[in-house]
């Protein structure tokens, strides 16, 4: 699968933030914008003997979507130091707990929501409408 880059839509500082350090926040913003499920590469850090977040994103079929755009989820691992990562589905609460901690920065989340909407629009990911029975 070819990667579809949307990185030129977001300034370099924010792109780096969403790809390295605040990916959990961005994954939640993408999830809310698109309704797509959150996935994360989780690894066991041998120095602290605890699970750590490698990278969080949403899945659109077989492609991972993050601030970069869309690509194969395995291709993401080349950008991060890992030991033996596992791809897992996560809820908003789970990914925020491991990636952000207890204090959510509202201003930064507003930036994530804005940038997530740009990525979703660029990749033509439309949230499916909710139907009432």
Sine and cosine of phi, psi and omega as CSV:
sin_phi,cos_phi,sin_psi,cos_psi,sin_omega,cos_omega
0.00,0.00,0.72,-0.69,0.04,-1.00
-0.99,0.17,0.57,-0.82,0.06,-1.00
-0.98,0.20,0.59,-0.81,0.08,-1.00
-0.90,-0.43,0.96,-0.27,-0.09,-1.00
-1.00,0.04,0.75,-0.67,0.09,-1.00
-0.89,-0.45,0.21,0.98,-0.16,-0.99
-0.89,0.47,-0.40,0.91,-0.01,-1.00
-0.95,0.32,-0.18,0.98,0.01,-1.00
-0.97,0.23,-0.36,0.93,-0.12,-0.99
-0.88,-0.48,0.67,-0.74,-0.01,-1.00
-0.90,0.44,0.40,-0.92,-0.16,-0.99
-0.85,0.52,-0.63,0.77,-0.01,-1.00
-0.90,0.44,-0.72,0.69,0.00,-1.00
-0.94,0.34,-0.61,0.79,0.05,-1.00
-0.85,0.53,-0.73,0.68,0.02,-1.00
-0.89,0.46,-0.64,0.77,0.02,-1.00
-0.88,0.48,-0.72,0.70,-0.06,-1.00
-0.96,0.28,-0.42,0.91,0.01,-1.00
-1.00,-0.04,-0.42,0.91,-0.10,-1.00
-0.65,-0.76,1.00,0.04,0.11,-0.99
0.79,-0.61,-0.64,0.77,-0.02,-1.00
-0.83,-0.56,0.51,0.86,-0.04,-1.00
-0.90,0.43,-0.51,0.86,0.01,-1.00
-0.89,0.45,-0.70,0.72,0.02,-1.00
-0.88,0.47,-0.69,0.73,-0.01,-1.00
-0.93,0.37,-0.61,0.79,0.04,-1.00
-0.89,0.46,-0.64,0.77,0.04,-1.00
-0.91,0.41,-0.67,0.74,0.04,-1.00
-0.88,0.47,-0.68,0.73,0.05,-1.00
-0.90,0.44,-0.65,0.76,0.03,-1.00
-0.87,0.50,-0.71,0.71,0.00,-1.00
-0.93,0.36,-0.54,0.84,0.00,-1.00
-0.96,0.26,-0.51,0.86,-0.15,-0.99
-0.89,-0.45,-0.38,0.93,-0.10,-0.99
0.98,0.17,0.03,1.00,-0.02,-1.00
-0.97,0.26,0.48,-0.88,-0.03,-1.00
-0.95,0.31,0.58,-0.82,0.03,-1.00
-0.99,0.10,0.72,-0.70,0.10,-0.99
-0.79,-0.61,0.38,-0.92,0.04,-1.00
-0.50,-0.87,0.58,-0.82,0.21,-0.98
-1.00,0.06,0.86,-0.52,0.02,-1.00
-0.90,-0.43,0.64,-0.77,-0.02,-1.00
-0.70,-0.71,0.32,-0.95,0.06,-1.00
-0.98,-0.19,0.91,-0.42,0.01,-1.00
-0.99,0.16,0.90,-0.43,-0.06,-1.00
-0.91,0.40,-0.38,0.93,0.00,-1.00
-0.96,0.28,-0.54,0.84,-0.02,-1.00
-0.92,-0.39,-0.11,0.99,0.04,-1.00
0.81,0.58,0.67,0.74,0.05,-1.00
-0.66,-0.75,0.43,-0.90,0.08,-1.00
-0.92,0.38,0.62,-0.79,0.04,-1.00
-0.76,-0.65,0.47,-0.88,0.05,-1.00
-0.99,0.14,0.84,-0.54,0.10,-0.99
-1.00,0.08,-0.80,0.60,0.03,-1.00
-0.27,-0.96,0.64,-0.77,0.04,-1.00
-0.90,-0.43,0.52,-0.85,-0.07,-1.00
-0.27,-0.96,-0.04,-1.00,0.14,-0.99
-0.90,-0.43,0.38,-0.92,0.01,-1.00
-0.95,-0.32,0.79,-0.62,0.10,-1.00
-0.90,-0.43,1.00,-0.03,-0.11,-0.99
0.93,0.37,-0.88,-0.47,-0.01,-1.00
-0.97,-0.22,0.21,0.98,0.00,-1.00
-0.90,-0.44,0.64,-0.77,0.07,-1.00
-1.00,0.09,0.69,-0.72,0.02,-1.00
-0.87,-0.50,0.82,-0.57,0.08,-1.00
-0.62,-0.78,-0.30,-0.95,-0.04,-1.00
-0.91,0.41,-0.37,0.93,0.06,-1.00
-0.94,0.35,-0.62,0.79,-0.11,-0.99
0.69,-0.73,-0.73,-0.68,-0.04,-1.00
-0.85,-0.53,0.67,-0.74,0.02,-1.00
-0.30,-0.95,0.12,-0.99,0.04,-1.00
-0.91,0.41,0.70,-0.71,-0.03,-1.00
-0.87,0.50,-0.51,0.86,0.03,-1.00
-0.93,0.37,-0.49,0.87,-0.01,-1.00
-0.93,0.38,-0.37,0.93,0.02,-1.00
-0.90,0.44,-0.54,0.84,-0.14,-0.99
-0.90,0.43,-0.41,0.91,0.00,-1.00
-0.90,0.44,-0.30,0.95,-0.03,-1.00
-1.00,-0.03,-0.10,0.99,-0.13,-0.99
-0.76,-0.66,0.51,-0.86,0.09,-1.00
-0.98,0.21,0.81,-0.58,-0.01,-1.00
-0.68,-0.73,0.27,-0.96,0.07,-1.00
-0.92,-0.38,-0.91,0.43,0.02,-1.00
-0.50,-0.87,0.95,0.31,-0.14,-0.99
-0.95,0.31,0.44,-0.90,0.05,-1.00
-0.81,-0.58,0.71,-0.71,0.05,-1.00
-1.00,0.05,0.84,-0.55,-0.05,-1.00
-0.75,-0.66,0.49,-0.87,0.15,-0.99
-0.99,0.11,0.63,-0.78,-0.04,-1.00
-0.70,-0.72,0.46,-0.89,0.15,-0.99
-1.00,0.08,0.20,-0.98,0.08,-1.00
-0.83,0.56,-0.74,0.68,-0.05,-1.00
-0.88,0.47,-0.67,0.75,-0.02,-1.00
-0.91,0.42,-0.73,0.68,-0.05,-1.00
-0.93,0.35,-0.58,0.81,0.05,-1.00
-0.93,0.37,-0.61,0.79,-0.01,-1.00
-0.90,0.44,-0.68,0.74,-0.04,-1.00
-0.99,0.11,-0.45,0.89,-0.09,-1.00
-0.97,-0.23,-0.40,0.92,-0.09,-1.00
-0.86,-0.52,-0.45,0.89,-0.09,-1.00
0.99,0.13,-0.18,-0.98,-0.15,-0.99
-0.97,0.23,-0.32,0.95,-0.10,-1.00
-0.96,-0.27,0.96,-0.30,0.01,-1.00
-1.00,0.04,0.82,-0.57,0.01,-1.00
-0.99,0.14,0.96,-0.28,-0.10,-1.00
-0.89,0.46,-0.64,0.77,0.00,-1.00
-0.91,0.40,-0.66,0.75,0.02,-1.00
-0.93,0.36,-0.59,0.81,0.04,-1.00
-0.91,0.42,-0.60,0.80,0.05,-1.00
-0.88,0.47,-0.63,0.77,0.09,-1.00
-0.90,0.44,-0.67,0.74,0.01,-1.00
-0.88,0.47,-0.67,0.74,0.01,-1.00
-0.88,0.47,-0.69,0.72,0.01,-1.00
-0.89,0.45,-0.73,0.68,0.00,-1.00
-0.93,0.37,-0.58,0.81,0.04,-1.00
-0.89,0.45,-0.62,0.78,0.03,-1.00
-0.90,0.44,-0.62,0.78,0.05,-1.00
-0.88,0.47,-0.72,0.69,-0.02,-1.00
-0.90,0.43,-0.74,0.67,-0.02,-1.00
-0.86,0.51,-0.68,0.74,0.00,-1.00
-0.91,0.41,-0.71,0.71,-0.02,-1.00
-0.88,0.47,-0.61,0.79,0.00,-1.00
-1.00,0.03,0.02,1.00,0.02,-1.00
0.85,0.52,0.68,0.74,0.08,-1.00
-1.00,-0.08,0.90,-0.43,-0.05,-1.00
-0.94,-0.34,0.76,-0.65,0.05,-1.00
-0.91,0.41,0.76,-0.65,0.03,-1.00
-0.92,0.38,0.70,-0.71,-0.01,-1.00
-0.93,0.37,0.54,-0.84,0.04,-1.00
-1.00,0.08,0.71,-0.71,0.00,-1.00
-0.94,-0.35,0.74,-0.67,0.07,-1.00
-1.00,0.04,0.63,-0.78,0.02,-1.00
-0.94,0.35,0.00,0.00,0.00,0.00
